[in-house]
Amino acid sequence: MDCVRVLLCELINFFHGFVLFCLLHLFFLDWLQLIVRGMNEALIDKRVAPALVTLSSDPEFSVRIATIPAFGTIMETVIQRELLERVKMQLASFLEDPQYHDQHSLHMEIIKTFGRVGPNAEPKFRDEFVLPNLHKLANSNNQQAIDTKRLDIAIQLFEAYSALSCCFISEELMVNHFLPGLKCLRIDMEHLSPEHEVILSSMIKECELKVENRTVQEPQSSMSIAASLVSEDTKTRFLNKMGQLSTSGAMLANVFQRKK
């Protein structure tokens, strides 16, 4: 795997701007995404990630954007918390730095990457980073004045949300991020793509039903706990009354134990 490090260094040192972008986008980073999946995490940490961080600050914006799918593959395949945090910080810089706020292509690539790797990413990372940022991107897209750009982002968000809908999403995340993001997206689709709006309305209704069902199930769970406590108290009183039959009492206790 040292050839990966050497080749990355050669690319960084001897090519710049659009030429570097073409080499990265058309060949190297696609190849890198494939081999990272079978690469030792220590090697990714020491060799690949630092090279990608260097490329992510290249003077050419297109080169920076070209690193996003590779960062996504790392996010999808590794479990080392420190490495995931470094990837998270890099992607967060793309999302939060004011210089990137109007970078349509960058946002498209990030949303596409979230949709591709989100379902397989470490759940904590998905819950704390991917879903909240998709919500922010969906909300900001409502303010996009150029319809073609707004539709581009909306369609990419639709693909990402469709992919992530198969994941387990807690009620808190569903209420605070997933559903609000879908509703922001529906606003875009009402104006720009009615056929998508119909599907989104169905998705939103299904999610709202899930939240309602979970809310209904919680009191039922509490009732089940109360019922089990009553049952335990009944068992205790019954065995006390049968105290004179110690042997039979012990046998009955065993029966109750097995029925728990």
N, C-alpha and C positions, 0 to 999 in steps of 0.2 A: 504493500500500500504506500510505500515511500514515493512511488511514481506519481501518486495523486498530489502529494505535497510539492514535489519538484515541478510538476506541470502547472499547478496553481501559481507557484512563485514565478515561473517563467512568464506566464500570462500577465501577471500583475506588473512585473518589472519591464517587459519589453513591448507590451501593447497598451494602447490607451484609447479612450473615447469610443467612437462608433465601431472601430475595428475590434476592440476588446468586447464590446457588447455583442457583436455578431458571433464571435468565437464562443462566448459564454452561452448565449441564448440558443444558438443553432446546434451546438455540439456539446460543449464541456459540461454545463450544468445539468442538462438532461441525463448525460452519462453518469454524472456524480450522484444524482438522485437514485439511480439504480444501484450503484455499488455501496452507497451509504447504508442501505437496508441490511446488508450482510457484513458491515464493518464493525470492528470492535469499538465500543463506546469511548475507550481511552484514546484511541486514534482519532475519532471524531473530535473529541475534546481538545486534543493537543495540536492537531494538524488542520483538520477541515474547518472547524468553526472559526479559528483566528483568521484564516485566509478569507472566509466569507465576510467576516467583520471588516476586514481591510477593503474588500471590494464594495461593501455596502456604503462606504464613504468616498467612493470614486467621484472625481469631478463631473463625470457624465451621468446624468440622472438615469438614463436607460440601463447603465451597468448596475446601478443600485437596485433598480426594479428587478433585474434579471436574477438577483440573489434570493428573492423572496420565496420562490418554489423550493429551493434547496434548504432554506431555513425551515420551511414547512415540513419537509421530509425528515429533518432532524427532530422536529417537534413530534412527529408521528411515530418515530421508531425508537427513541431513547427513553430511558426512565430515570437517568441520573438527574436529581433535582437541581443541582448547581448549573448544569449545562442547559436544562430547560429554562432556568431563570435568565440565563444570558441570551438565549434565543428570544424569550419574552421581552427582555429589555430592548433588543434590537428592533423587533417588530413594533414595540410600543413607540420607539423613537420615530419610526415611519408614520405612525398614526397621530402622534402628538406634536411633533415639530412643526411650527407654523410654515416653514418653507415647503412642506408637502401637502398643505391643505387643499391646494388647487390642482394637485397632480392626479388627474383622472386615471391615467394608466396604472399608477401605483395602487390606487384604491381598488381598481378592477382586479389586479393581481393578488392583493391581500385577501379580498373576498373570495376569489376563486380558490386560493390556497386554504383558507378557513373551511370552505365547503369540502375540499378534497381530503384534508387531514383531520378535521374536527371529530368525525365519528370514531376515529382510531386513536386520537390523542389521549394523553393521560387525563382522566376525568377532572381532576382539580384544575388543571391548566385550561381545559375546555370551559369549565364552569366560571372560573374567575377571570379569564381573559378573552376567549373567543366569543362567547355569547354576549357579554356586556359590550364588546366593541362592535359586533354586528348590529346591536341595537343602536349604538351611536351613529354608525354609518347609515343605517336605514332612516334615522331621524334627520340627519343632515341632508340626506338626498331629497327630502321633501322641499328643501329650500333651493335646490338646483334650478337655475333659470333656463338652462339650455335643455330642451326636451330630449334631444338625441343622447346627451350624456346621462340625463336622468334615467332614461329607459335602459341604457347600457348597464348602469349600476343596479337598477331595479331587477333586471333579468338575472344578473349574477347573484344578487341577494336571494332571489327566489330559488335558484339552484342550491345555494348554501343552506337556506332554511329547510328545503326539502330533504337534503342529505342529513341534517342534524335532527330532524323530527323523529328519526328512528332511534335516537339515543334516549337513555333515561334522563329526564330533566326534573329536578326537584320542584315542589310547588312554589317555593320562594323565587327560584329562577324563572319559572314559567310566568309568574305574576309580574315580576319586576323587569324582566328582559325579553324573554322569548315572545310572549303575547304582545307586549308593546311594540317590539320590532316588527312583528307580522302586521300589526295594525298600521304602522307607518308605511310599510311596504304596500299595503292595500290602497292607501291614499294615492300613491304613485300609479298603481295599476288601474285604478278607477278612471284615470285620465288618459293613460298611455296604452294600456293593454287589457281591455275588458275580459278577454278569455282567461288571463292569469288571475284577474280579480275574482272570478267565480271560484277558482280553485282555492285561492287564499281565504275567501269567506268560509269555505268548507273546512279548511285547516284550522282557522280561528275558532269556529264552532266546536270542532272536535277537542281542541285544547281546553276550551272553557268547560266542556263537559267533564274532562279529566279532572280539572281543578275542583269542580262541584262534587264529583264522586269521591275524591279524596277527602273533602271537607265533611261529607256525609259519613264516610267510613270511620273518621276519627272518633266521633261520639259513640259509634257502635263498638269500637275497640275499647273505649272506656267502660262501656256497659259490660263487655265480656270480662274485663278485669274485675269489675265489681261482682259479677256473677261468680267468678272463680273464688273470690274472697268469701262470699256467702256460703258457697259450697264447702270451703275449707272449715268455716266456723260450724256448719252443720255436722260435718264429719267429726270434729273435735267433741261436740256435745254428745253425739251418738256414742262415741267410744267411751266417754266418761260414764255414761249410764250403764255401759256394759263392762264396767271396770272389774266386777266380780268374776267375770269370765275372762281371765287374763289371757289364756291361750287363744280363745276365740277372738278376743280383742286384737291380739297381735296379728292374727290371720286377716281380720277385717282391715287392719291398718295397711297390711301388705297389698290387699286388693285395691284400696284407695290409691296407694302409691303407684301401682301399675297403671291405674286409669288416668293419672295426671298427663 
